Amino acid sequence: MLSCKDVAERASTLIDGDLGLLEWLQMRFHLMMCKGCGAFIRQMRVTRDLTDAATGPDPATATGDDPAVTSILARLRDARQAGD
């Protein structure tokens, strides 16, 4: 079984979908057993979605895959419009 350190080292590769089948299965097994690593991976996905949305062609209309990202982006847009 992978250690938490192994999961952290491979987290980006997992999120990018670049793991082989065996590595992917090992990661999924670890994530089923370890709540801390699951939270870490979820946070990395939110960070990726926010970064993608902020650097996309039109951040004013960008949304992420995650409802939390969508909510944050909506609040940012509202705050920007209130300041105009």
Long-range contacts (C-beta under 8 A, 24 or more apart in sequence): 1-26, 1-29, 1-30, 1-33, 2-26, 2-27, 2-29, 2-30, 4-30, 4-34, 4-36, 4-37, 6-30, 7-31, 7-34, 7-37, 7-40, 7-41, 8-37, 8-40, 11-40, 11-41, 11-44, 12-44, 14-41, 15-41, 15-44, 15-45, 15-48
